[in-house]
Amino acid sequence: MEKIEFQSSNIKCGGCVSSVENGLSEIAGVTKVTVDIPSNKVTVEGSSIDKAVIEAKLAELGYPVQ
């Protein structure tokens, strides 16, 4: 099980959290997504996670990695 943390911008509310969690959960290998609003930290857990794919999806959702 891998665990990767990202700093992302624009995460300000529960709707943002849902958008990030739902969007990243669609990616193959991702088993858990945790979002912390105060720190803008997104933690992704799973197996064979491609960091570039996660970063691209976050940008597509409107929450680019800082």
N, C-alpha and C positions, 0 to 999 in steps of 0.2 A: 504494500500500500504506500503510495506516494502522497506527500502533502506539500503543496506549493502555495506561497502567499504572494499576493499582488497588492500594490497600492494603486487605487483607482480614484478618479475624480468624479464629482457630481453626485455622489451617493448621499442623498439628503433625507429620504423618507422611507416608509414601509413599502410604498409602491416601487421605489428604486430597488429595494432589497428583493422584492418578488420578481421583478424583471431580470435582475442578475441571476438569482437562484434558478429560475425557470429556464433562462437562456443557456446557462452553462451546464445545467443538468442534461440537456439534449446532446451534449458532446460525448462521443464514445469513450468509455473508460472512466468517466466522472461518476463517482458514487455519492459524494457529499459536497455541498457548497455552503459556506458560512460567510455572512457579511456583517461587518461591524461598522455602523454608521459613524460614530465619533472619530474613528481613526481612518475611515475610508479603506479598510483592509478587507480583501476578499481572500478567503482560504478555500482551496480546492483540494479534495482528496479523491484518490482513485488509483487505477493501475494504467500504466503506459500513457500518462497524460502528456500531451504535446503543448508545451508552454506557449509556443507561437500561435497555436490554434485558440487557446484561451484568451490571449492578448487580442487577437483579431476579433473574437466574438465580443469581448468587452467593448472594444472600439465601435463595433457595429451596433451594439445596444446603446451607445452614447455615454459609456463610462470608460474612457481610455485609461490605460495604465500610465502612471506618472513615472 
